[in-house]
Amino acid sequence: MASELKFQWFSCFLRTGIAYISSVAVHENFRRMGIAKRLIATAEAQARAWGCRSVALHCELNNHRAMKLYRELGFKCISVPEGAKWSQPTASPDFNFSFMMKLLKLPSASAA
């Protein structure tokens, strides 16, 4: 089953403390099994380990299932501040993306 999954994320942008998930894809035969949720949870855990304060991603606006999933997981659609250096995903000009971000709860110092 692992060969059917595609999951990538870039390292945390140390300057900004934001981890970026570049791609989450689950083969159609394995969808609706919670795999995407587990993949995102793994990415969030890695981001916390890197010391990132948030996780960001782009989601294609017409991918309603993905938009719903990301919202359920706590991601919010945000506007990229003017002058920020977030590039748009490379895709057909017919695709429109929403930039989404989630603030992470970092472990407290007393828990260490």
C-alpha positions as CSV (number, residue, x, y, z in Angstrom):
1,M,0.0,0.0,0.0
2,A,2.9,2.4,0.7
3,S,3.8,2.3,-3.0
4,E,0.4,3.7,-3.8
5,L,1.0,6.9,-1.7
6,K,2.7,10.0,-2.6
7,F,3.8,12.4,0.1
8,Q,6.3,15.1,0.1
9,W,7.0,18.2,2.1
10,F,9.8,20.7,2.0
11,S,11.9,21.5,5.0
12,C,10.9,24.2,7.4
13,F,11.7,27.7,6.3
14,L,13.9,28.5,9.3
15,R,13.6,32.2,8.7
16,T,9.8,32.1,9.0
17,G,9.2,29.0,11.0
18,I,6.7,27.7,8.4
19,A,6.8,24.1,7.0
20,Y,5.3,23.8,3.5
21,I,3.4,20.7,2.4
22,S,4.0,20.5,-1.4
23,S,1.9,17.5,-2.2
24,V,-0.5,15.1,-0.6
25,A,-2.0,12.4,-2.9
26,V,-3.7,9.1,-2.2
27,H,-4.4,6.6,-4.9
28,E,-8.1,6.5,-5.7
29,N,-8.4,2.8,-4.5
30,F,-7.2,3.9,-1.0
31,R,-9.2,7.1,-0.5
32,R,-11.7,7.6,2.3
33,M,-9.6,5.5,4.7
34,G,-8.0,8.2,6.7
35,I,-4.7,8.0,5.0
36,A,-4.5,11.7,4.0
37,K,-5.2,12.6,7.6
38,R,-2.4,10.4,8.8
39,L,0.0,11.8,6.2
40,I,-0.8,15.4,7.3
41,A,-0.5,14.5,11.0
42,T,3.0,13.0,10.2
43,A,4.0,16.2,8.4
44,E,2.7,18.3,11.3
45,A,4.8,16.2,13.8
46,Q,7.9,16.6,11.6
47,A,7.3,20.4,11.4
48,R,7.0,20.5,15.2
49,A,10.3,18.5,15.5
50,W,11.9,21.2,13.2
51,G,10.6,23.9,15.5
52,C,8.1,25.3,13.0
53,R,5.2,27.3,14.3
54,S,2.9,26.6,11.4
55,V,2.3,24.5,8.3
56,A,1.2,25.9,4.9
57,L,0.0,24.4,1.6
58,H,-1.8,25.3,-1.6
59,C,-5.0,23.6,-2.5
60,E,-6.7,23.7,-5.9
61,L,-10.0,25.6,-5.4
62,N,-12.1,23.1,-7.3
63,N,-10.8,20.2,-5.2
64,H,-13.7,20.5,-2.8
65,R,-12.9,17.2,-0.9
66,A,-9.4,18.4,-0.2
67,M,-10.5,21.9,0.8
68,K,-13.0,20.3,3.2
69,L,-10.4,17.9,4.7
70,Y,-7.9,20.7,5.3
71,R,-10.5,22.9,6.9
72,E,-11.6,20.0,9.2
73,L,-7.9,19.6,10.2
74,G,-7.7,23.2,11.2
75,F,-6.2,24.9,8.1
76,K,-7.5,28.4,7.2
77,C,-7.5,30.1,3.9
78,I,-5.3,33.2,4.2
79,S,-4.1,36.0,1.9
80,V,-0.4,36.0,1.2
81,P,0.9,39.3,2.4
82,E,2.1,41.6,-0.3
83,G,5.8,41.3,-0.8
84,A,5.9,37.7,0.6
85,K,7.9,35.3,-1.5
86,W,5.4,32.4,-1.6
87,S,5.3,31.2,-5.2
88,Q,2.2,29.8,-6.8
89,P,2.2,26.1,-7.7
90,T,3.2,25.3,-11.2
91,A,0.0,24.2,-13.0
92,S,-2.2,25.0,-16.0
93,P,-3.3,28.7,-16.0
94,D,-6.9,27.3,-15.6
95,F,-6.2,26.2,-12.1
96,N,-6.7,28.5,-9.1
97,F,-5.2,27.8,-5.7
98,S,-6.0,28.8,-2.2
99,F,-3.1,29.4,0.2
100,M,-3.9,27.6,3.5
101,M,-2.1,27.7,6.8
102,K,-2.4,26.0,10.2
103,L,-0.8,27.2,13.5
104,L,0.8,24.4,15.3
105,K,0.6,23.7,19.0
106,L,4.2,23.3,20.1
107,P,5.0,21.1,23.1
108,S,5.2,23.2,26.3
109,A,8.5,23.5,28.0
110,S,7.1,21.9,31.2
111,A,6.3,18.7,29.2
112,A,9.9,18.2,28.3
